[in-house]
Amino acid sequence: MSFGDAPVPDKLPPGAVSQAIRNELSNLTAEVMPVLDHWVELFIQSGGIPDRRAFSPEAMTAALPHVWLCDFSRSEDRFRYRLGGEQVVASLGGLLRGRYLDEVTDPETYPRVHDYYRRCVDLPAILLISGRIYAEQSRVANGERLMLPYVDGSNIVAGILGATFRRWGDPDQASGVERRPGSRRHLYIHLDDARVEQEDFTIP
């Protein structure tokens, strides 16, 4: 199959996609891995992107402080947080439940953040962000942000199950030294054919 001059890869069965996901993300931190494991198990069982109502907190207990859930309104083109774990809430400085992404994100940063949230639901794809996170904050944080799309009673992607693990401070920078640029990597895994896209950024 093709669209214009660009070939469109054939869709792979869920088992093949899930194996590719595990291969690509085998080095996740222990704080984030339970979320991926649970999502992949549901992906295989359902034969596609999991339904939000199938998520079980008991299946990812160790990761719950780092977990967040964000609904997507296509009519408004906005993401609204359904919940946020203790570590996520502490990192953002306040409760997330019921708040919109544009309300908790720095206005200058929001277009970029909104763009990768949209890519996650539109492609659809798993997104792993690694390296410098919470870049808009004055404190330096490094870690991982895993983003996994979900459906809600239909075949249309309705939001994102996320897990964000961070460590404050730059391990290679002495205290009291002026903040220096860091790096960040975005790794997308397409859920139709397991294609991988990688983007690297320098964060001021």
C-alpha positions in Angstrom: 0.0 0.0 0.0 1.1 3.6 -0.6 0.0 7.1 0.0 1.5 9.5 -2.6 5.2 8.8 -2.7 5.5 7.5 0.9 4.9 3.7 1.6 2.5 2.9 4.3 3.7 -0.1 6.3 1.3 -3.0 6.9 -0.3 -3.2 10.3 1.4 -5.8 12.6 -0.5 -8.1 14.9 -0.6 -7.0 18.6 1.8 -9.8 19.6 4.5 -8.6 17.3 4.0 -4.9 18.3 4.1 -5.8 22.0 7.4 -7.6 21.5 8.9 -4.7 19.7 7.7 -2.4 22.5 9.4 -4.6 25.1 12.6 -4.7 23.1 12.8 -1.0 22.7 11.8 -0.1 26.3 13.7 -2.9 28.2 15.8 -0.4 30.1 13.0 1.6 31.8 13.5 2.5 35.4 11.9 0.2 38.0 9.5 3.0 39.0 8.0 3.2 35.5 8.3 -0.4 34.2 5.1 -1.7 36.0 3.0 0.8 34.1 4.4 -0.4 30.8 4.0 -4.1 31.8 0.3 -3.6 32.7 -0.5 -1.6 29.5 1.3 -4.2 27.3 -0.6 -7.1 28.9 -3.9 -5.3 28.2 -2.8 -4.5 24.7 -2.3 -8.2 24.0 -5.5 -9.3 25.7 -7.7 -6.7 23.9 -5.9 -7.0 20.6 -5.3 -3.3 20.5 -5.0 -0.1 22.5 -6.4 -0.8 26.0 -9.6 0.7 27.4 -9.2 3.1 30.3 -11.7 1.1 32.4 -9.4 -2.0 32.2 -6.6 -0.3 34.1 -6.0 -1.8 37.5 -4.1 0.1 40.2 -3.3 -3.2 41.9 -1.3 -4.2 38.8 1.1 -1.2 39.1 1.1 -0.5 42.8 4.8 0.3 43.0 4.4 2.9 40.3 1.3 4.7 41.5 3.2 7.8 43.0 4.5 8.4 39.5 1.2 7.7 37.5 -1.1 10.2 35.9 -4.1 10.0 33.6 -5.1 12.6 31.1 -8.4 12.7 29.0 -8.3 14.3 25.6 -11.2 16.4 24.3 -11.0 16.6 20.5 -13.7 19.2 20.3 -11.7 21.5 22.5 -8.2 20.2 21.6 -7.4 20.1 25.3 -6.0 17.6 27.7 -7.6 17.3 31.2 -6.0 15.5 34.0 -8.2 12.8 35.6 -5.6 12.0 38.3 -2.0 12.4 39.4 0.2 10.4 41.8 1.9 12.0 44.8 5.3 12.5 43.1 3.7 14.0 40.0 1.6 16.4 42.0 4.7 17.4 44.1 6.7 18.1 41.0 4.0 20.3 39.5 3.3 22.1 42.8 -0.4 21.4 43.1 -3.3 19.0 42.6 -3.9 17.9 39.0 -7.4 16.3 39.1 -9.7 18.3 36.9 -7.1 20.7 35.6 -6.1 21.2 32.0 -2.6 20.7 30.6 -2.6 24.4 29.5 -3.3 25.4 33.1 -0.3 23.6 34.6 2.2 24.2 31.8 4.3 27.3 31.3 2.7 29.4 28.4 6.0 29.5 26.5 6.5 25.7 26.8 2.8 24.7 26.2 2.8 24.6 22.4 5.7 22.1 22.4 4.2 20.0 25.2 0.8 20.0 23.5 2.4 18.9 20.3 3.9 15.7 21.7 0.7 14.9 23.6 -1.2 15.2 20.4 1.3 13.0 18.5 0.8 10.3 21.2 -3.0 10.2 20.6 -3.0 11.0 16.8 -0.4 8.5 15.5 -1.2 6.7 17.9 2.1 5.8 19.6 3.8 5.1 22.8 6.2 8.0 23.7 9.2 7.7 26.1 10.8 11.0 27.0 14.2 10.6 28.7 16.8 13.0 30.0 15.9 16.5 31.2 12.2 16.8 32.2 10.2 19.6 33.8 12.5 21.9 31.8 10.4 25.0 32.4 11.1 24.8 36.2 14.1 26.5 37.8 15.2 23.3 39.5 17.0 20.8 37.2 15.3 17.4 36.9 16.3 14.3 35.0 14.3 11.2 34.5 11.7 9.5 32.3 8.2 10.2 31.2 6.2 7.3 29.6 3.0 8.1 27.7 0.6 5.3 26.7 -2.6 6.0 24.7 -6.0 4.6 25.8 -9.5 4.3 24.4 -12.7 4.8 26.3 -15.6 2.6 25.1 -14.7 3.0 21.4 -11.8 2.6 18.9 -10.9 6.2 19.2 -8.0 7.2 21.4 -9.4 9.2 24.3 -6.4 10.0 26.5 -3.1 9.1 27.9 -1.9 6.9 30.8 1.4 8.4 31.9 4.2 7.7 34.4 6.8 10.3 35.2 9.9 9.5 37.3 12.3 12.3 38.1 15.4 13.0 40.1 16.1 16.6 41.1 19.5 17.9 40.3 22.1 17.3 37.7 24.5 14.5 38.8 27.3 15.9 36.7 27.0 19.4 38.0 28.3 20.7 41.3 25.9 22.5 43.6 26.0 26.3 43.4 27.0 26.3 39.7 24.8 28.1 37.2 22.4 25.8 35.5 23.7 24.4 32.2 22.0 23.0 29.2 20.8 19.3 29.2 19.6 16.8 26.7 16.3 15.1 26.1 15.2 12.3 23.8 11.7 11.6 22.5 11.2 8.0 21.4 7.9 7.2 19.6 6.8 3.6 18.9 3.9 3.5 16.4 1.2 1.1 17.5 0.2 0.0 14.0 3.5 -1.3 12.7 6.0 -0.8 15.6 8.0 1.8 13.7 10.4 3.8 15.9 11.0 7.6 15.6 13.6 9.3 17.7 14.1 13.0 18.3 17.0 14.6 20.3 16.8 18.0 21.9 19.1 20.4 23.8 17.3 21.9 26.8 18.5 25.3 28.0 
